């Protein structure tokens, strides 16, 4: 079984790939694409895979845009962090889905469902525009508005809109507000990334997630990377990793 994975987080894509091969030794992951543009190019220049696993939210927009731009005949299993109301929209459109974080047993059930229906019925024709409209209220509400931070026995809330960037230091995740306050938080960067609105925040590398309003200056760097000066300033060097550089530039212009 040939599978295409559409996922802009390398660690998540690697985990999905490993789980697929754990569940079925015949699975061959043809490729991993991480954006609308790269996915459309891949689909237009390669034979259709047997199955596509696609995250809904990519750094450059909704993955539904892929299916509006090019013909996709393969069945799709979407991965999503959306709530039950959004799931109802998927059911109405006969699309399978997996809630993040993906569990091995649930992935196994989706694969079994795919195998049972593969040769019985054709993949359903889906109006992705209507599906996106159905999901829009959930997309807007899916992003967290504030964080609760512990100080011993005390609790403090921080508005996410006031955060300039998140970063890791000595295996502890911190946030830095626009006022320059630096506070440790319980979540790791993967967990933080899932609750942030990607229109405003971007993970530039394994160590940093930045708010677009915190960018003070940018410079071309080696291997097509981008070096960023943040405000408030960071004591750590902030460079967009090579694999994220192209998507970062699309994010800057709102694609």
Residue pairs with C-beta under 8 A, 6 or more apart in sequence:
1 24
1 26
1 27
1 28
1 50
1 51
2 28
2 30
2 49
2 50
2 51
3 20
3 27
3 28
3 29
3 30
3 49
3 50
3 51
3 52
3 53
4 29
4 30
4 31
4 32
4 33
4 42
4 43
4 49
4 51
4 52
4 53
4 74
5 13
5 16
5 17
5 29
5 31
5 32
5 33
5 52
5 53
5 54
6 32
6 33
6 34
6 39
6 52
6 53
6 54
6 55
6 58
6 63
6 66
7 13
7 16
7 32
7 34
7 53
7 54
7 55
7 79
8 34
8 35
8 55
8 58
8 59
8 247
9 55
9 190
9 193
9 203
10 32
10 34
10 243
11 190
12 55
12 79
12 100
13 32
13 34
15 102
16 53
16 79
16 102
16 107
17 29
17 32
19 102
19 104
19 107
20 27
20 29
20 53
20 107
20 111
21 27
21 29
22 104
23 104
23 107
23 108
23 111
24 111
30 46
30 49
31 42
31 46
33 39
33 42
34 58
34 59
34 243
34 247
35 58
35 59
35 60
35 246
35 247
35 250
36 58
36 60
36 61
36 63
36 65
36 66
36 69
36 255
37 60
37 250
39 54
39 63
39 66
40 66
40 69
40 70
43 66
43 70
43 71
43 72
44 70
48 72
48 73
48 74
49 74
50 74
50 118
51 74
51 75
51 76
51 77
51 114
52 72
52 74
52 75
52 76
52 77
53 76
53 77
53 78
53 79
53 98
54 63
54 66
54 76
54 77
54 78
54 79
55 63
55 78
55 79
55 80
56 62
56 63
56 64
56 78
56 79
56 80
56 82
56 135
57 63
57 80
57 81
57 139
57 198
59 198
59 202
59 244
59 247
59 248
59 250
59 251
60 247
60 250
60 251
60 255
61 255
62 132
62 139
63 78
64 128
64 129
64 131
64 132
65 128
66 72
67 76
67 126
67 128
68 128
68 129
73 123
74 123
75 96
75 114
75 117
75 118
75 123
76 95
76 96
76 123
77 95
77 96
77 97
77 98
77 110
77 114
78 90
78 95
78 96
78 97
78 98
79 97
79 98
79 99
79 100
79 102
80 86
80 87
80 90
80 97
80 98
80 99
80 100
81 99
81 100
81 142
81 194
82 99
82 135
82 138
82 139
82 142
83 138
83 142
85 137
85 138
86 134
86 135
86 138
86 139
87 97
87 99
89 131
89 134
89 135
90 96
90 97
90 131
92 134
93 124
93 126
93 127
93 130
93 131
94 124
94 126
95 124
95 126
95 131
96 110
96 113
96 114
98 106
98 107
98 110
99 106
100 194
143 160
143 195
143 196
143 197
144 160
144 195
144 196
145 159
145 160
145 161
146 157
146 158
146 159
146 160
147 157
147 158
147 160
147 163
147 175
147 185
147 187
148 155
148 156
148 157
149 155
149 156
149 157
149 158
149 183
149 184
149 185
149 186
150 156
150 186
156 183
158 175
158 177
158 183
160 195
160 196
161 200
162 177
162 178
162 179
163 175
163 176
163 177
163 178
163 211
164 176
164 177
164 178
164 210
164 211
164 213
164 214
164 230
164 231
164 232
165 175
165 176
165 208
165 209
165 210
165 211
165 214
165 230
165 234
166 173
166 174
166 175
166 176
166 185
166 189
166 192
166 208
166 209
167 173
167 174
167 176
167 207
167 208
167 209
167 234
167 236
168 174
168 188
168 189
168 206
168 207
169 236
172 184
173 184
173 185
173 186
173 187
173 188
173 189
173 192
174 182
174 183
174 184
174 185
175 182
175 183
175 185
176 182
176 232
176 234
177 183
178 213
178 214
178 232
179 232
180 232
185 192
189 203
189 206
189 207
189 209
192 209
193 201
193 203
193 209
196 209
198 251
199 254
200 211
200 212
200 213
201 209
201 210
201 211
201 212
202 209
202 210
202 212
202 244
202 248
202 251
203 209
203 244
204 210
204 228
204 238
204 239
204 240
204 241
204 244
204 248
205 238
205 239
205 240
205 241
205 244
206 241
207 236
208 234
208 236
208 238
210 228
210 230
210 238
212 251
212 252
214 230
214 231
214 232
215 228
215 229
215 230
215 231
216 228
216 229
216 230
216 231
216 233
217 228
217 229
218 226
218 227
218 228
218 229
219 226
219 227
219 228
219 229
220 226
220 227
221 227
221 239
221 240
223 242
224 242
224 245
224 246
225 239
225 240
225 241
225 242
225 245
226 239
226 240
226 245
226 248
226 249
227 237
227 238
227 239
227 240
228 238
228 239
228 240
229 238
230 238
240 248
